[in-house]
Amino acid sequence: MCNNKVPQRSYSEKNTNLPKQLPLVGLGCSSFSSFFSSEDSDDEFTVETVSRELPVVIGWIQTIQHAVLNRGINLLDTAPWYGHGVSETVVGYALDTILSDEGCDQAQQRKLARSDLIINTKVGRYEADVLKQFDFSYETTIKSVQRSLERMNCSYIDVIQLHDPEFAPSISILLKETIPALLECKRRGWARALGLTGYPLDVQHEILVKAASEFNTIVFDQSLVYCHNNIHDNNLFSEYCFPSERAATDTFAGFCQHSNINLMAAAPLSMGLLTHSGPPAWHPAPTVLKEACVKASKLCASEGVNISSLAILYSLSH
């Protein structure tokens, strides 16, 4: 078996809250749940019914073990929203097998210290029920981080991220409740750094700017965006008109660089769009884009090319 490991790259030299190095690719953990299961799949279960003895869960645990121990992909990104607690629970099962106990011979066990892993999760988005899906209140944010620590059996989270804030009732609630709760989690040692995740780049930009102004400091150490560094969408590096004092026109990537906010680009397969099997039924992309991706997949197949491999290579090239 080939045991080549993913190379590490320099990530944060200035910001000591973040890891100095990251693997070139991380492991997104949303698929360690029924999130991407087909409608006729038998893999539907909840955080109350999931068990480490289930065959599909055993497979997920083995996938995480292989990624971390054999491939050196030591960055795991999850969220309470992924499977509504299932993904975090499965990550916890895997960590039980990967992390060493203090005082044990790590080399003999082939296990890792907690400091060898980067474990990120999120707050703000939770349940399938639309009335319970989002909650950006102070109390719920604190409880969510505590629950994540319990599910994953971790002493701390590397980066706690505000999840999909574009769905918040207002930016005001983020500034008055969510962000103060995140800062409190960081103060208590539950989180090493704070992050922001979401789809609309202009919303992320507005939150980052207003948070820095409200708290008189750079609040968020990291921004994670998704589906903007892809074959069909390269807006991360396109010119955007932001109300920035630094430049009348700037890219989001440029803004983050100027502001000392580290940037991650997620979902190189665009949440299943750029795959042979296509996206799940709930995928929010417009029909015209879905149809274009199907045509692109067929074109790639006719040339003996896997569209997923092509998509990943494109993202990595940027």
N, C-alpha and C positions, 0 to 999 in steps of 0.2 A: 504494500500500500504506500502511495506517495504521501509523505509527511511534510511537504513544503509548507511553510507558515507564511501568512499574510504579513507583508512588511509593516513596520511601525513608522509613523511619520511624526515630525515635530508638530505640536499642537498649540501649546500655550507657554510661552517663555515669560511674558509680562504678568499674566494673571495667575497668582499662586493658588487661587481657589480651584482651578481646573487642572486636569492631568497635563504633564509636560509632553506626553506622547500618546498617540492613539493609533490603533490599527488602521490601515488604509480603508478598510470597510468594517462596519459594525454589524451586529446581528439585531435586526428589528424583530421584536417578539410578538407582534400582533397575530401572526399565524399559529402561535401555540395556544389556540383556542378554536372555537367554531366560527370565527370571524370570516374566514375565506372558504368555508365548507359549502358545497353545492346544496341546493334546496332539498335534494333527496338523500342527503348524507345521513348516516346513523351516528355521526360524531357530535350531536347536539347534547350539551350538558352545561350545567351551571356551576358557579363557584361552590355551591352547596353539595353538588353531586360528583364533582370531579375527584378522581383518586389516582394516586401514583401507580396503582396496579392495572389501570386500564391500558389495553394494548396500544392505543393511539398515543396516550400520554407517555408510555415507556419509550415510544419512538421519538417523541419530542424531547424528552430528557436526553436521550442518546445523541440527538442532533446538537443540542446545546453543549453536551460534553465534548463531542467531536470538534465543534467550532472553537471552543475555548482551549482544550488541551492539545488537540492535534494541529489546528490551523492558526492558533495564536490570535483568534478574534476575541479579544477580552473586553469588548464593549457590548453590553446588552442594554437595549432600549425597550422599555415596556410602558404600560399605563393601566390604571384601573378600568378604563374604557374598553380595552382589548379583551373581549370575552366577558366583560363586566366582572372582572376579578380573576378569571380563569388564567389568563396569561401570567399575571404576577404570581399566582399560586404555583403554576408549572415551573416558572423561573426559580421559585423557592425550592421546589423538589430537586431541580438540577443543582442548585447551589449547595444543597445538603451533601451532594456527592462530589462536588468540585472543591469546596473550601476545606482547608485543613483545620483541625482543632489546635488551639494554642498549645505549644509545647511538644507537638508531635513532629516526627521526622517527615517533613514535607516531601523530600526527595524519594523516600521509600514509598510513601503513599501516592506519589504522583499527583499531589493536590497543591492548591494555590492558597496563598494568604489573601485576606480580603483586599489588601492594598494592591494586589496584582490584577484586580478586576475593576472595571468601570461600570457601575450599575446606575442607570438613569430611569426615572419614572416621572409621572405627571399628576397634576391635580386639575379639577374643574369640570371634567366630563366623566360620567359614570354609568348610568343605567340605560337600558333599551327604551324604557317607558319615557316618552317625550316629556312628560311632566316632571320626571326625576333625572333627566339626562344631564342637565347642567346645574351646577351649584357653585357659585364663586364667593360664598360667604366665608367669613373668618373662621367660624367654628367648624364648618365642614372641611375646610382646607386643612386645618390642624388635625382633625380626626382622620382624614384621608391619608396623610403622610404617616401617621401612627399605624394605620391599617396596612399600608404598603410595607412598612418595616416588619410587621408581624408576618405577613404573607410570605415575604421573601427571606425571613429570618436573618435580616441584616442589622448591623449596629448603626449603619448610616447609609444614605444615598449620595452618590457622587453629584448628580445634578437633578434637582427637583424642578420640573418644567410646568409652566402654566399652559394648559392644553386648550387649543382652539378658542382663544379669547375673543375671536370675532363673533362668537355667539353670546357673549356677555350682554346683559341688558344695557350696560353703559360702561364707558371707560372709568367713570367715577367709582363704580363698585370695585373695580380692580385696584384702583389707587387707594381706596379707603379700607378695603377688607382683604382682598386676596393677597396683594403684595405685602402688606404688613404681616399677614399670617406666614407667608413664605420667609420673610426676613426673620420672624420669630423661630421658625423651624431651623433656619441656618444658625441662629444664636444658640439654640439648644443643642447643636451638634448633630441634628438629624440629617442635615444636608451640607455638603461642602460648597456647593455653588447653586446658582439659580439660573433657569433657562426659560425661554419662551418658544412655543411651537404654534404653528398655524399655517393656513394656506394663503390668505391675501397678504401680499407683501406690504401694501400701503397701511393695513391695519397694524401689522407688526411694527412698522416704522413709527406710526403715531404713538403706540404704547411705549416703545423704547424711549422716544423723545420726551413724552409727558412724564414717564416714571423718573427719568433722570432729573427733570426739572422739579418734580414734586418732592423728591428725597435728596436733592442736591448732590447726587452721586450717580454713577453708573450702577443701576440695580441689577440688571441681568448680565450675567457673565457670558451667556451663550444664546444663540438663536438657531433653532432647527426649523428649516422649511422643507416642504415636500412637493414633488411633482413640478419643480421649476428648474431642474437641471437635467432635462430629458430630451429625447429626439424631437418631441413635438412641442416642447416648451422650455425655452432657455431664458426666461424672464429674470432669473437671478442675476444675470450679467447684462441685461438689456437696460437701456436708459429709462429711468423713471423720474418723473417730476415730483420730488419730495420738497416740502417746505423746510429745507435744511439750511442752516446758517453757513454750512461749510461749502455748499455748492448749490446753485439754482437747479441744476440737473445732476443726478447721481444715480448710480445703480445701487440696488439694495446691498449687494456684496461690497461695494465701495464704501457705503455708509457704515456697515459693520466694521470694516477694516479701520476706517477713520476714528470710530468710536471705541476701539479696543474691545469689541464684542466678537467672540469667536463664533464662527458660522459652520453649520453642518447642513448638508443637502441629503435628504432622505428620499426613499421610494424611487430608485432608479428604474423600476419596472412600472412605475405609475400606478401602483396598487392593482396590478394585474392587467392593465391595458396592454402592456408590451410583453405579452406571453402568448404562447400557442393556444392555450385553453381559454384565454380571454378573462375579463374582470368578473367579479361577483355581481349578482343582480342589483345590489344596493349602490353600485359605483355611481358617483354623481356626475360623471363626464357627460356632455351632451351627445346625443345619438350620432351626430355627424363625426365627432371625434372617435367614438367607438367603432363606427364603420370604417373610418380611415385606418385605424390600427389593425382591424381584421384584414383589410387589403394589404397593409404593410407586412403583416405576419405571413400571409400567403405568398407574397412576392419573395420574402426572405426564404421561405421553405422551398420555393421553386429553384432557388439558387444554392440550396444546401446550407443555408445559414439559419441558425436559431435566433429569432428576434430578441429573445431575452439576453443572450450573450452579446449581441450587438448593442442593446440598450445599456447594459452595464459597462461595456467598453467605452461607449460615448460619454457616460457620466464620469467615469474615471479619468477620461482624457481632459476633462475640465477641472 
